[in-house]
Amino acid sequence: MEKALLNLEEFCGYMGIGKTKARELLNNPKNKFTVRIGNRLYANKKCLDEWLEYQCKRS
């Protein structure tokens, strides 16, 4: 079974970016893929994939 939420480390690996850029993306209030549980940030993988598709179509 595939995970629905990616923690910071997994998000960095999935996106191929560093922790600083990952935190910047996760803290952006305009994105729809961030899930906050307590004071931890996670990326909803399904929403993240949709966001990535949209970004690819824009360029």
PDB file with SEQRES, HELIX, SHEET and CRYST1 records, atoms N, CA, C and O in Angstrom:
SEQRES   1 A   59  MET GLU LYS ALA LEU LEU ASN LEU GLU GLU PHE CYS GLY          
SEQRES   2 A   59  TYR MET GLY ILE GLY LYS THR LYS ALA ARG GLU LEU LEU          
SEQRES   3 A   59  ASN ASN PRO LYS ASN LYS PHE THR VAL ARG ILE GLY ASN          
SEQRES   4 A   59  ARG LEU TYR ALA ASN LYS LYS CYS LEU ASP GLU TRP LEU          
SEQRES   5 A   59  GLU TYR GLN CYS LYS ARG SER                                  
HELIX    1 AA1 LEU A    8  MET A   15  1                                   8    
HELIX    2 AA2 LYS A   19  ASN A   27  1                                   9    
HELIX    3 AA3 LYS A   45  ARG A   58  1                                  14    
SHEET    1 AA1 3 LEU A   5  LEU A   6  0                                        
SHEET    2 AA1 3 ARG A  40  ASN A  44 -1                                        
SHEET    3 AA1 3 THR A  34  ILE A  37 -1                                        
CRYST1    1.000    1.000    1.000  90.00  90.00  90.00 P 1           1          
ATOM      1  N   MET A   1       0.839  -1.180   0.000  1.00  0.00           N  
ATOM      2  CA  MET A   1       0.000   0.000   0.000  1.00  0.00           C  
ATOM      3  C   MET A   1       0.887   1.247   0.000  1.00  0.00           C  
ATOM      4  O   MET A   1       1.882   1.314   0.722  1.00  0.00           O  
ATOM      5  N   GLU A   2       0.518   2.210  -0.802  1.00  0.00           N  
ATOM      6  CA  GLU A   2       1.290   3.444  -0.939  1.00  0.00           C  
ATOM      7  C   GLU A   2       0.854   4.457   0.123  1.00  0.00           C  
ATOM      8  O   GLU A   2      -0.328   4.553   0.456  1.00  0.00           O  
ATOM      9  N   LYS A   3       1.815   5.202   0.644  1.00  0.00           N  
ATOM     10  CA  LYS A   3       1.525   6.205   1.667  1.00  0.00           C  
ATOM     11  C   LYS A   3       0.774   7.382   1.055  1.00  0.00           C  
ATOM     12  O   LYS A   3       1.059   7.791  -0.070  1.00  0.00           O  
ATOM     13  N   ALA A   4      -0.178   7.918   1.793  1.00  0.00           N  
ATOM     14  CA  ALA A   4      -0.938   9.083   1.329  1.00  0.00           C  
ATOM     15  C   ALA A   4      -0.209  10.380   1.666  1.00  0.00           C  
ATOM     16  O   ALA A   4      -0.286  11.349   0.910  1.00  0.00           O  
ATOM     17  N   LEU A   5       0.498  10.405   2.797  1.00  0.00           N  
ATOM     18  CA  LEU A   5       1.203  11.606   3.235  1.00  0.00           C  
ATOM     19  C   LEU A   5       2.706  11.366   3.240  1.00  0.00           C  
ATOM     20  O   LEU A   5       3.184  10.321   3.680  1.00  0.00           O  
ATOM     21  N   LEU A   6       3.432  12.346   2.747  1.00  0.00           N  
ATOM     22  CA  LEU A   6       4.889  12.286   2.756  1.00  0.00           C  
ATOM     23  C   LEU A   6       5.428  13.229   3.821  1.00  0.00           C  
ATOM     24  O   LEU A   6       5.037  14.395   3.870  1.00  0.00           O  
ATOM     25  N   ASN A   7       6.323  12.738   4.674  1.00  0.00           N  
ATOM     26  CA  ASN A   7       6.956  13.627   5.644  1.00  0.00           C  
ATOM     27  C   ASN A   7       8.032  14.448   4.933  1.00  0.00           C  
ATOM     28  O   ASN A   7       8.229  14.288   3.728  1.00  0.00           O  
ATOM     29  N   LEU A   8       8.714  15.302   5.642  1.00  0.00           N  
ATOM     30  CA  LEU A   8       9.697  16.195   5.036  1.00  0.00           C  
ATOM     31  C   LEU A   8      10.788  15.427   4.289  1.00  0.00           C  
ATOM     32  O   LEU A   8      11.132  15.777   3.160  1.00  0.00           O  
ATOM     33  N   GLU A   9      11.329  14.388   4.913  1.00  0.00           N  
ATOM     34  CA  GLU A   9      12.404  13.608   4.288  1.00  0.00           C  
ATOM     35  C   GLU A   9      11.914  12.954   2.994  1.00  0.00           C  
ATOM     36  O   GLU A   9      12.594  13.001   1.969  1.00  0.00           O  
ATOM     37  N   GLU A  10      10.730  12.345   3.052  1.00  0.00           N  
ATOM     38  CA  GLU A  10      10.177  11.673   1.884  1.00  0.00           C  
ATOM     39  C   GLU A  10       9.841  12.679   0.781  1.00  0.00           C  
ATOM     40  O   GLU A  10      10.054  12.411  -0.402  1.00  0.00           O  
ATOM     41  N   PHE A  11       9.318  13.828   1.178  1.00  0.00           N  
ATOM     42  CA  PHE A  11       8.987  14.900   0.233  1.00  0.00           C  
ATOM     43  C   PHE A  11      10.244  15.366  -0.495  1.00  0.00           C  
ATOM     44  O   PHE A  11      10.228  15.553  -1.712  1.00  0.00           O  
ATOM     45  N   CYS A  12      11.330  15.553   0.249  1.00  0.00           N  
ATOM     46  CA  CYS A  12      12.611  15.959  -0.352  1.00  0.00           C  
ATOM     47  C   CYS A  12      13.079  14.920  -1.364  1.00  0.00           C  
ATOM     48  O   CYS A  12      13.488  15.271  -2.471  1.00  0.00           O  
ATOM     49  N   GLY A  13      13.021  13.653  -0.993  1.00  0.00           N  
ATOM     50  CA  GLY A  13      13.447  12.593  -1.891  1.00  0.00           C  
ATOM     51  C   GLY A  13      12.565  12.499  -3.128  1.00  0.00           C  
ATOM     52  O   GLY A  13      13.063  12.308  -4.237  1.00  0.00           O  
ATOM     53  N   TYR A  14      11.286  12.630  -2.941  1.00  0.00           N  
ATOM     54  CA  TYR A  14      10.328  12.531  -4.048  1.00  0.00           C  
ATOM     55  C   TYR A  14      10.514  13.678  -5.041  1.00  0.00           C  
ATOM     56  O   TYR A  14      10.446  13.481  -6.255  1.00  0.00           O  
ATOM     57  N   MET A  15      10.748  14.871  -4.512  1.00  0.00           N  
ATOM     58  CA  MET A  15      10.880  16.058  -5.356  1.00  0.00           C  
ATOM     59  C   MET A  15      12.318  16.276  -5.826  1.00  0.00           C  
ATOM     60  O   MET A  15      12.547  16.984  -6.806  1.00  0.00           O  
ATOM     61  N   GLY A  16      13.279  15.677  -5.139  1.00  0.00           N  
ATOM     62  CA  GLY A  16      14.677  15.883  -5.487  1.00  0.00           C  
ATOM     63  C   GLY A  16      15.173  17.265  -5.100  1.00  0.00           C  
ATOM     64  O   GLY A  16      15.962  17.877  -5.821  1.00  0.00           O  
ATOM     65  N   ILE A  17      14.706  17.754  -3.958  1.00  0.00           N  
ATOM     66  CA  ILE A  17      15.077  19.083  -3.479  1.00  0.00           C  
ATOM     67  C   ILE A  17      15.592  18.982  -2.045  1.00  0.00           C  
ATOM     68  O   ILE A  17      15.436  17.953  -1.388  1.00  0.00           O  
ATOM     69  N   GLY A  18      16.207  20.061  -1.573  1.00  0.00           N  
ATOM     70  CA  GLY A  18      16.711  20.114  -0.208  1.00  0.00           C  
ATOM     71  C   GLY A  18      15.632  20.491   0.795  1.00  0.00           C  
ATOM     72  O   GLY A  18      14.516  20.858   0.426  1.00  0.00           O  
ATOM     73  N   LYS A  19      15.986  20.394   2.057  1.00  0.00           N  
ATOM     74  CA  LYS A  19      15.020  20.663   3.128  1.00  0.00           C  
ATOM     75  C   LYS A  19      14.567  22.118   3.163  1.00  0.00           C  
ATOM     76  O   LYS A  19      13.405  22.395   3.458  1.00  0.00           O  
ATOM     77  N   THR A  20      15.462  23.040   2.867  1.00  0.00           N  
ATOM     78  CA  THR A  20      15.097  24.462   2.910  1.00  0.00           C  
ATOM     79  C   THR A  20      14.016  24.762   1.877  1.00  0.00           C  
ATOM     80  O   THR A  20      13.013  25.398   2.199  1.00  0.00           O  
ATOM     81  N   LYS A  21      14.208  24.313   0.646  1.00  0.00           N  
ATOM     82  CA  LYS A  21      13.223  24.543  -0.411  1.00  0.00           C  
ATOM     83  C   LYS A  21      11.936  23.779  -0.112  1.00  0.00           C  
ATOM     84  O   LYS A  21      10.843  24.277  -0.380  1.00  0.00           O  
ATOM     85  N   ALA A  22      12.058  22.590   0.432  1.00  0.00           N  
ATOM     86  CA  ALA A  22      10.882  21.786   0.778  1.00  0.00           C  
ATOM     87  C   ALA A  22      10.031  22.502   1.827  1.00  0.00           C  
ATOM     88  O   ALA A  22       8.807  22.560   1.707  1.00  0.00           O  
ATOM     89  N   ARG A  23      10.682  23.045   2.850  1.00  0.00           N  
ATOM     90  CA  ARG A  23       9.931  23.779   3.879  1.00  0.00           C  
ATOM     91  C   ARG A  23       9.267  25.018   3.294  1.00  0.00           C  
ATOM     92  O   ARG A  23       8.143  25.363   3.661  1.00  0.00           O  
ATOM     93  N   GLU A  24       9.974  25.689   2.374  1.00  0.00           N  
ATOM     94  CA  GLU A  24       9.409  26.866   1.716  1.00  0.00           C  
ATOM     95  C   GLU A  24       8.131  26.489   0.957  1.00  0.00           C  
ATOM     96  O   GLU A  24       7.126  27.194   1.044  1.00  0.00           O  
ATOM     97  N   LEU A  25       8.170  25.392   0.224  1.00  0.00           N  
ATOM     98  CA  LEU A  25       6.989  24.943  -0.517  1.00  0.00           C  
ATOM     99  C   LEU A  25       5.866  24.519   0.429  1.00  0.00           C  
ATOM    100  O   LEU A  25       4.706  24.871   0.214  1.00  0.00           O  
ATOM    101  N   LEU A  26       6.203  23.771   1.464  1.00  0.00           N  
ATOM    102  CA  LEU A  26       5.183  23.286   2.396  1.00  0.00           C  
ATOM    103  C   LEU A  26       4.554  24.419   3.201  1.00  0.00           C  
ATOM    104  O   LEU A  26       3.388  24.328   3.585  1.00  0.00           O  
ATOM    105  N   ASN A  27       5.303  25.475   3.459  1.00  0.00           N  
ATOM    106  CA  ASN A  27       4.769  26.607   4.227  1.00  0.00           C  
ATOM    107  C   ASN A  27       3.994  27.609   3.377  1.00  0.00           C  
ATOM    108  O   ASN A  27       3.370  28.524   3.915  1.00  0.00           O  
ATOM    109  N   ASN A  28       4.028  27.446   2.057  1.00  0.00           N  
ATOM    110  CA  ASN A  28       3.324  28.366   1.174  1.00  0.00           C  
ATOM    111  C   ASN A  28       1.812  28.166   1.321  1.00  0.00           C  
ATOM    112  O   ASN A  28       1.307  27.082   1.029  1.00  0.00           O  
ATOM    113  N   PRO A  29       1.083  29.194   1.769  1.00  0.00           N  
ATOM    114  CA  PRO A  29      -0.360  29.031   1.977  1.00  0.00           C  
ATOM    115  C   PRO A  29      -1.151  28.860   0.680  1.00  0.00           C  
ATOM    116  O   PRO A  29      -2.319  28.473   0.723  1.00  0.00           O  
ATOM    117  N   LYS A  30      -0.539  29.139  -0.469  1.00  0.00           N  
ATOM    118  CA  LYS A  30      -1.250  29.020  -1.747  1.00  0.00           C  
ATOM    119  C   LYS A  30      -1.321  27.587  -2.259  1.00  0.00           C  
ATOM    120  O   LYS A  30      -2.175  27.273  -3.088  1.00  0.00           O  
ATOM    121  N   ASN A  31      -0.439  26.715  -1.781  1.00  0.00           N  
ATOM    122  CA  ASN A  31      -0.489  25.339  -2.291  1.00  0.00           C  
ATOM    123  C   ASN A  31      -1.603  24.560  -1.604  1.00  0.00           C  
ATOM    124  O   ASN A  31      -2.014  24.872  -0.486  1.00  0.00           O  
ATOM    125  N   LYS A  32      -2.071  23.552  -2.297  1.00  0.00           N  
ATOM    126  CA  LYS A  32      -3.190  22.743  -1.793  1.00  0.00           C  
ATOM    127  C   LYS A  32      -2.754  21.357  -1.327  1.00  0.00           C  
ATOM    128  O   LYS A  32      -3.595  20.534  -0.968  1.00  0.00           O  
ATOM    129  N   PHE A  33      -1.437  21.089  -1.329  1.00  0.00           N  
ATOM    130  CA  PHE A  33      -0.979  19.746  -0.982  1.00  0.00           C  
ATOM    131  C   PHE A  33      -0.446  19.627   0.442  1.00  0.00           C  
ATOM    132  O   PHE A  33      -0.156  18.519   0.893  1.00  0.00           O  
ATOM    133  N   THR A  34      -0.312  20.729   1.155  1.00  0.00           N  
ATOM    134  CA  THR A  34       0.225  20.673   2.513  1.00  0.00           C  
ATOM    135  C   THR A  34      -0.854  20.270   3.510  1.00  0.00           C  
ATOM    136  O   THR A  34      -1.975  20.776   3.485  1.00  0.00           O  
ATOM    137  N   VAL A  35      -0.479  19.345   4.383  1.00  0.00           N  
ATOM    138  CA  VAL A  35      -1.344  18.923   5.485  1.00  0.00           C  
ATOM    139  C   VAL A  35      -0.566  19.192   6.762  1.00  0.00           C  
ATOM    140  O   VAL A  35       0.559  18.718   6.919  1.00  0.00           O  
ATOM    141  N   ARG A  36      -1.157  19.945   7.668  1.00  0.00           N  
ATOM    142  CA  ARG A  36      -0.518  20.250   8.943  1.00  0.00           C  
ATOM    143  C   ARG A  36      -1.165  19.387  10.014  1.00  0.00           C  
ATOM    144  O   ARG A  36      -2.381  19.413  10.205  1.00  0.00           O  
ATOM    145  N   ILE A  37      -0.333  18.625  10.707  1.00  0.00           N  
ATOM    146  CA  ILE A  37      -0.790  17.821  11.833  1.00  0.00           C  
ATOM    147  C   ILE A  37       0.039  18.268  13.023  1.00  0.00           C  
ATOM    148  O   ILE A  37       1.234  17.983  13.106  1.00  0.00           O  
ATOM    149  N   GLY A  38      -0.600  18.964  13.936  1.00  0.00           N  
ATOM    150  CA  GLY A  38       0.134  19.593  15.029  1.00  0.00           C  
ATOM    151  C   GLY A  38       1.002  20.680  14.432  1.00  0.00           C  
ATOM    152  O   GLY A  38       0.503  21.552  13.721  1.00  0.00           O  
ATOM    153  N   ASN A  39       2.286  20.641  14.708  1.00  0.00           N  
ATOM    154  CA  ASN A  39       3.185  21.621  14.100  1.00  0.00           C  
ATOM    155  C   ASN A  39       4.075  20.972  13.031  1.00  0.00           C  
ATOM    156  O   ASN A  39       5.082  21.550  12.620  1.00  0.00           O  
ATOM    157  N   ARG A  40       3.702  19.781  12.590  1.00  0.00           N  
ATOM    158  CA  ARG A  40       4.437  19.096  11.521  1.00  0.00           C  
ATOM    159  C   ARG A  40       3.730  19.281  10.189  1.00  0.00           C  
ATOM    160  O   ARG A  40       2.504  19.359  10.115  1.00  0.00           O  
ATOM    161  N   LEU A  41       4.542  19.350   9.138  1.00  0.00           N  
ATOM    162  CA  LEU A  41       4.003  19.533   7.789  1.00  0.00           C  
ATOM    163  C   LEU A  41       4.208  18.263   6.975  1.00  0.00           C  
ATOM    164  O   LEU A  41       5.274  17.649   7.015  1.00  0.00           O  
ATOM    165  N   TYR A  42       3.175  17.882   6.242  1.00  0.00           N  
ATOM    166  CA  TYR A  42       3.224  16.725   5.371  1.00  0.00           C  
ATOM    167  C   TYR A  42       2.697  17.135   4.003  1.00  0.00           C  
ATOM    168  O   TYR A  42       1.967  18.119   3.883  1.00  0.00           O  
ATOM    169  N   ALA A  43       3.064  16.387   2.982  1.00  0.00           N  
ATOM    170  CA  ALA A  43       2.543  16.621   1.640  1.00  0.00           C  
ATOM    171  C   ALA A  43       1.597  15.483   1.283  1.00  0.00           C  
ATOM    172  O   ALA A  43       1.966  14.311   1.355  1.00  0.00           O  
ATOM    173  N   ASN A  44       0.376  15.837   0.899  1.00  0.00           N  
ATOM    174  CA  ASN A  44      -0.578  14.859   0.400  1.00  0.00           C  
ATOM    175  C   ASN A  44      -0.102  14.464  -0.999  1.00  0.00           C  
ATOM    176  O   ASN A  44      -0.089  15.297  -1.905  1.00  0.00           O  
ATOM    177  N   LYS A  45       0.286  13.207  -1.177  1.00  0.00           N  
ATOM    178  CA  LYS A  45       0.915  12.770  -2.423  1.00  0.00           C  
ATOM    179  C   LYS A  45      -0.009  12.940  -3.618  1.00  0.00           C  
ATOM    180  O   LYS A  45       0.444  13.358  -4.684  1.00  0.00           O  
ATOM    181  N   LYS A  46      -1.274  12.633  -3.475  1.00  0.00           N  
ATOM    182  CA  LYS A  46      -2.219  12.757  -4.591  1.00  0.00           C  
ATOM    183  C   LYS A  46      -2.340  14.220  -5.031  1.00  0.00           C  
ATOM    184  O   LYS A  46      -2.272  14.521  -6.223  1.00  0.00           O  
ATOM    185  N   CYS A  47      -2.518  15.120  -4.073  1.00  0.00           N  
ATOM    186  CA  CYS A  47      -2.624  16.549  -4.388  1.00  0.00           C  
ATOM    187  C   CYS A  47      -1.306  17.088  -4.928  1.00  0.00           C  
ATOM    188  O   CYS A  47      -1.301  17.948  -5.809  1.00  0.00           O  
ATOM    189  N   LEU A  48      -0.194  16.591  -4.408  1.00  0.00           N  
ATOM    190  CA  LEU A  48       1.118  17.010  -4.884  1.00  0.00           C  
ATOM    191  C   LEU A  48       1.303  16.622  -6.349  1.00  0.00           C  
ATOM    192  O   LEU A  48       1.791  17.421  -7.149  1.00  0.00           O  
ATOM    193  N   ASP A  49       0.912  15.395  -6.701  1.00  0.00           N  
ATOM    194  CA  ASP A  49       1.030  14.948  -8.089  1.00  0.00           C  
ATOM    195  C   ASP A  49       0.167  15.805  -9.016  1.00  0.00           C  
ATOM    196  O   ASP A  49       0.581  16.126 -10.130  1.00  0.00           O  
ATOM    197  N   GLU A  50      -1.029  16.174  -8.560  1.00  0.00           N  
ATOM    198  CA  GLU A  50      -1.903  17.047  -9.352  1.00  0.00           C  
ATOM    199  C   GLU A  50      -1.270  18.426  -9.518  1.00  0.00           C  
ATOM    200  O   GLU A  50      -1.335  19.011 -10.599  1.00  0.00           O  
ATOM    201  N   TRP A  51      -0.666  18.941  -8.466  1.00  0.00           N  
ATOM    202  CA  TRP A  51       0.006  20.242  -8.519  1.00  0.00           C  
ATOM    203  C   TRP A  51       1.180  20.197  -9.495  1.00  0.00           C  
ATOM    204  O   TRP A  51       1.387  21.132 -10.269  1.00  0.00           O  
ATOM    205  N   LEU A  52       1.944  19.107  -9.455  1.00  0.00           N  
ATOM    206  CA  LEU A  52       3.070  18.952 -10.371  1.00  0.00           C  
ATOM    207  C   LEU A  52       2.593  18.895 -11.829  1.00  0.00           C  
ATOM    208  O   LEU A  52       3.213  19.493 -12.709  1.00  0.00           O  
ATOM    209  N   GLU A  53       1.500  18.182 -12.082  1.00  0.00           N  
ATOM    210  CA  GLU A  53       0.925  18.130 -13.441  1.00  0.00           C  
ATOM    211  C   GLU A  53       0.562  19.520 -13.918  1.00  0.00           C  
ATOM    212  O   GLU A  53       0.852  19.899 -15.053  1.00  0.00           O  
ATOM    213  N   TYR A  54      -0.083  20.284 -13.027  1.00  0.00           N  
ATOM    214  CA  TYR A  54      -0.484  21.646 -13.373  1.00  0.00           C  
ATOM    215  C   TYR A  54       0.741  22.512 -13.675  1.00  0.00           C  
ATOM    216  O   TYR A  54       0.732  23.291 -14.628  1.00  0.00           O  
ATOM    217  N   GLN A  55       1.792  22.377 -12.868  1.00  0.00           N  
ATOM    218  CA  GLN A  55       3.007  23.155 -13.084  1.00  0.00           C  
ATOM    219  C   GLN A  55       3.649  22.803 -14.427  1.00  0.00           C  
ATOM    220  O   GLN A  55       4.179  23.680 -15.110  1.00  0.00           O  
ATOM    221  N   CYS A  56       3.602  21.541 -14.801  1.00  0.00           N  
ATOM    222  CA  CYS A  56       4.182  21.109 -16.084  1.00  0.00           C  
ATOM    223  C   CYS A  56       3.402  21.670 -17.262  1.00  0.00           C  
ATOM    224  O   CYS A  56       3.989  22.035 -18.280  1.00  0.00           O  
ATOM    225  N   LYS A  57       2.096  21.739 -17.130  1.00  0.00           N  
ATOM    226  CA  LYS A  57       1.255  22.255 -18.207  1.00  0.00           C  
ATOM    227  C   LYS A  57       1.424  23.769 -18.388  1.00  0.00           C  
ATOM    228  O   LYS A  57       1.277  24.289 -19.494  1.00  0.00           O  
ATOM    229  N   ARG A  58       1.732  24.463 -17.300  1.00  0.00           N  
ATOM    230  CA  ARG A  58       1.902  25.917 -17.341  1.00  0.00           C  
ATOM    231  C   ARG A  58       3.160  26.324 -18.085  1.00  0.00           C  
ATOM    232  O   ARG A  58       3.196  27.389 -18.701  1.00  0.00           O  
ATOM    233  N   SER A  59       4.195  25.492 -18.038  1.00  0.00           N  
ATOM    234  CA  SER A  59       5.466  25.898 -18.638  1.00  0.00           C  
ATOM    235  C   SER A  59       5.586  25.475 -20.082  1.00  0.00           C  
ATOM    236  O   SER A  59       6.602  25.746 -20.722  1.00  0.00           O  
TER     237      SER A  59                                                      
END                                                                             
